[in-house]
Every structure is written in structure tokens, then in C-alpha cells.
């Protein structure tokens, strides 16, 4: 892809996805993102095994979910438009969020990922979305467990406890954490809102006793 050529001039590929994405990150000074991506891939694999999701797909999604970190935040909207990405007003206002969509472009165009489930998971790993599939939930939760900020996530223990119920319950813990603080957020992404409302409604429905 011509758009990516300028970002990969000095990058050499091997037969290892993990080595390749980490070397691409390091080429652009994103060493912490390289570390975070490996940790998320490892956590995604653990969750995939636990919940019966394709483990290799989970690893691939984890390694590539932040691949667009190679683009400076100030250039992400421009790059997204050049790549034909549909940029929402909330993403234009807070360009960091569009990185999940840009990472889909890199996964597809640079790493030849064609699996729709992997691309879907990468494309909503920050916000989630309504109708999330199991791999979407695996990557979303793994990314929140292995977050890329200093210290321990304030929502971590409730999220881990919720995994005893389901991936959806764990995802809802994080979504509810943000929703309660939505007035302090730069933007509320519509995908996050839709995912929160859907999972909240589902959680509120009484569970039917077994026959």
C-alpha cells in the first residue's frame, strides 16, 4: 500500500509476526507499545483458551491491535482519511480513538490479515461495540487488563472477578467505569455508548432457572 510505504522503508520482515510488529514499533520509537502489545497478546491467548475462542486469532489480534501507534497522534486523522477510513466527529475531536480503525488498515494491508473476526476485534478494541463477538470481547478485556498506563488499573479487581461470570460481564465492568465518568471524558464514542447500553440491558434481564 503506497500510504504505508513511507512508514516501512527501513523495516525488514521475517517469518515471525511478533518479531515483525515489535521491530516496526521500535523503528518508530514505540518501544512501550511493543511491550504492551506482547503482553496483550499473551493475555488474549489466556482468555481465548479459558473461554473457547481461537487462540491463534487472539494472539494475532493482540499483537496488531495498536499497530497504528507508528502514526503520530497529530497525523492520525489525515492518515485515516487517506486510507479511506470513516472518521466520526468524536474521533476527529479526539484523534487517539481512531487508532483502532487505523490498526485494521495496517493489519490488513501490511500484515495481510483477512480474517474478519480478527479485523473486527482490532477495530473495536478501545471502545468495543454493540453486537460484539467473542474475539472482540477477548481482545477488549485483555487490553484493559494489560493497560498501557502506569500503576494498577482502578477497575482491575472487579473486572477479574467478573470473568468468573463471563467475558461480557468483565467488559461491562470497564464500560461502566467509563460511563460513570463520562462527563469527564474528552468524548463519549458512540460505539462505547452502544456497547455499554446493550450489555447493561442484557445484565439487567433476570436469568431463567434451568429446566
C-alpha positions as CSV (number, residue, x, y, z in Angstrom):
1,X,0.0,0.0,0.0
2,X,1.5,3.3,-1.1
3,X,0.3,5.1,2.1
4,X,2.3,2.7,4.3
5,X,5.4,2.7,2.1
6,X,6.9,5.8,3.7
7,X,6.5,4.2,7.2
8,X,8.2,0.9,6.3
9,X,11.2,2.0,4.3
10,X,13.8,0.7,6.7
11,X,11.7,-2.2,8.0
12,X,12.6,-5.8,7.3
13,X,10.1,-8.6,7.6
14,X,10.8,-12.1,8.9
15,X,8.7,-15.2,9.4
16,X,7.6,-14.1,12.8
17,X,4.6,-11.8,13.4
18,X,5.7,-11.0,16.9
19,X,9.2,-10.0,15.8
20,X,7.9,-8.1,12.8
21,X,5.4,-5.9,14.7
22,X,7.9,-5.3,17.5
23,X,10.6,-4.2,15.1
24,X,8.2,-1.9,13.3
25,X,7.3,-0.3,16.7
26,X,10.9,0.1,17.6
27,X,11.7,1.7,14.2
28,X,9.2,4.4,15.1
29,X,10.3,4.8,18.7
30,X,7.3,2.9,20.1
31,X,9.1,0.6,22.5
32,X,6.5,0.7,25.2
33,X,3.8,-0.1,22.7
34,X,5.8,-3.1,21.6
35,X,5.9,-4.3,25.2
36,X,2.2,-3.6,25.7
37,X,1.2,-5.4,22.5
38,X,3.1,-8.6,23.5
39,X,1.5,-8.5,27.0
40,X,-2.0,-8.1,25.5
41,X,-1.4,-10.9,23.0
42,X,-0.4,-13.2,25.9
43,X,-3.4,-12.2,28.0
44,X,-5.7,-12.6,25.0
45,X,-4.3,-16.1,24.4
46,X,-5.1,-17.0,28.1
47,X,-8.6,-15.6,27.8
48,X,-9.2,-17.4,24.5
49,X,-8.2,-20.7,26.0
50,X,-10.4,-20.1,29.0
51,X,-13.5,-19.1,27.0
52,X,-13.1,-21.4,24.0
53,X,-12.1,-18.8,21.4
54,X,-9.5,-19.3,18.7
55,X,-6.2,-18.8,20.5
56,X,-4.1,-18.0,17.4
57,X,-6.6,-15.4,16.3
58,X,-6.5,-13.9,19.8
59,X,-2.7,-13.7,19.6
60,X,-2.7,-12.1,16.2
61,X,-5.3,-9.5,17.2
62,X,-3.3,-8.8,20.4
63,X,0.0,-8.2,18.6
64,X,-1.6,-5.9,16.0
65,X,-4.2,-4.1,18.0
66,X,-2.1,-1.0,18.5
67,X,-0.1,-1.2,15.3
68,X,-1.1,2.3,14.2
69,X,0.9,3.7,17.1
70,X,3.6,4.3,14.4
71,X,1.5,7.3,13.2
72,X,1.9,10.4,15.4
73,X,-1.4,11.4,17.0
74,X,-1.3,14.7,15.2
75,X,-1.4,12.9,11.8
76,X,-3.9,10.1,12.5
77,X,-7.0,11.9,11.2
78,X,-5.2,12.8,7.9
79,X,-3.8,9.3,7.5
80,X,-7.2,7.8,8.3
81,X,-8.9,9.8,5.6
82,X,-6.2,9.0,3.1
83,X,-6.8,5.3,3.9
84,X,-10.5,5.7,3.3
85,X,-11.4,5.3,6.9
86,X,-14.8,6.7,8.0
87,X,-13.9,9.2,10.7
88,X,-16.6,10.0,13.2
89,X,-16.9,13.5,14.7
90,X,-15.8,12.1,18.1
91,X,-12.7,10.7,16.5
92,X,-11.9,13.9,14.8
93,X,-12.3,15.7,18.2
94,X,-10.1,13.1,20.0
95,X,-7.8,11.5,17.3
96,X,-6.3,8.9,19.7
97,X,-9.5,6.9,19.4
98,X,-9.3,6.5,15.6
99,X,-6.2,4.4,16.1
100,X,-8.3,1.3,16.5
101,X,-9.6,1.7,12.9
102,X,-6.1,2.6,11.6
103,X,-4.8,-0.6,13.1
104,X,-7.2,-2.5,11.0
105,X,-5.7,-0.9,7.9
106,X,-2.2,-1.9,8.9
107,X,-3.3,-5.4,9.9
108,X,-5.0,-5.9,6.5
109,X,-2.6,-4.0,4.2
110,X,0.8,-4.6,5.8
111,X,0.3,-8.0,7.5
112,X,-2.2,-9.5,5.1
113,X,-4.8,-10.3,7.8
114,X,-8.0,-11.2,6.1
115,X,-9.9,-12.9,8.9
116,X,-13.0,-10.8,9.6
117,X,-13.1,-11.7,13.3
118,X,-9.5,-10.6,13.8
119,X,-10.1,-7.3,12.0
120,X,-13.3,-6.7,13.9
121,X,-11.6,-7.2,17.2
122,X,-8.7,-4.9,16.4
123,X,-11.2,-2.3,15.1
124,X,-13.1,-2.0,18.4
125,X,-10.5,-2.9,21.0
126,X,-10.7,0.6,22.6
127,X,-14.4,1.2,22.6
128,X,-16.0,-2.2,22.0
129,X,-19.3,-2.0,20.0
130,X,-22.8,-3.4,20.1
131,X,-23.1,-7.0,18.9
132,X,-19.6,-7.8,20.0
133,X,-18.3,-11.2,19.1
134,X,-16.3,-13.5,21.4
135,X,-13.0,-12.4,19.9
136,X,-14.0,-8.7,20.2
137,X,-14.6,-9.3,23.9
138,X,-11.4,-11.3,24.4
139,X,-9.2,-8.5,22.9
140,X,-11.1,-5.7,24.6
141,X,-10.8,-7.3,28.0
142,X,-7.2,-8.3,27.5
143,X,-6.3,-4.7,26.6
144,X,-7.9,-3.4,29.7
145,X,-6.2,-6.0,32.0
146,X,-2.8,-5.2,30.5
147,X,-3.4,-1.4,30.2
148,X,-0.7,0.8,29.0
149,X,-0.7,3.4,31.8
150,X,1.4,3.5,35.0
151,X,0.2,1.7,38.0
152,X,-2.7,-0.7,38.6
153,X,-6.0,-0.1,36.8
154,X,-8.6,1.1,39.4
155,X,-11.2,-1.3,37.8
156,X,-8.9,-4.3,37.6
157,X,-10.1,-6.4,40.6
158,X,-13.8,-6.1,39.8
159,X,-13.1,-6.9,36.2
160,X,-11.1,-10.0,37.1
161,X,-13.8,-11.1,39.4
162,X,-16.5,-10.6,36.7
163,X,-14.6,-13.0,34.5
164,X,-15.9,-15.8,36.7
165,X,-19.3,-15.0,35.2
166,X,-18.4,-14.2,31.5
167,X,-16.4,-12.1,29.2
168,X,-19.4,-9.8,28.7
169,X,-19.6,-9.2,32.5
170,X,-15.9,-8.3,32.6
171,X,-16.3,-5.9,29.6
172,X,-19.2,-4.3,31.3
173,X,-17.2,-3.5,34.4
174,X,-14.8,-1.4,32.4
175,X,-17.6,0.2,30.3
176,X,-19.5,1.1,33.5
177,X,-16.3,2.5,35.0
178,X,-16.0,4.9,32.0
179,X,-19.7,5.6,31.8
180,X,-19.9,6.7,35.4
181,X,-17.1,9.2,34.5
182,X,-18.4,10.2,31.1
183,X,-18.8,13.9,32.0
184,X,-15.0,14.0,32.5
185,X,-14.1,12.2,29.2
186,X,-12.9,14.2,26.2
187,X,-15.6,12.4,24.2
188,X,-18.0,9.6,24.5
189,X,-17.6,7.4,21.5
190,X,-20.9,6.2,20.1
191,X,-19.6,2.6,19.9
192,X,-18.7,2.7,23.6
193,X,-22.2,4.1,24.4
194,X,-23.9,1.4,22.4
195,X,-21.9,-1.4,23.8
196,X,-22.5,-0.2,27.4
197,X,-26.2,0.2,26.9
198,X,-26.5,-3.2,25.2
199,X,-24.5,-5.1,27.9
200,X,-26.3,-3.2,30.7
201,X,-29.7,-4.2,29.4
202,X,-28.6,-7.8,29.0
203,X,-27.2,-7.9,32.5
204,X,-30.4,-6.4,33.9
205,X,-32.6,-9.2,32.5
206,X,-33.4,-11.9,35.1
207,X,-31.7,-15.2,34.4
208,X,-34.1,-18.0,33.7
209,X,-33.7,-21.0,36.0
210,X,-32.6,-24.3,34.3
211,X,-35.3,-26.7,33.4
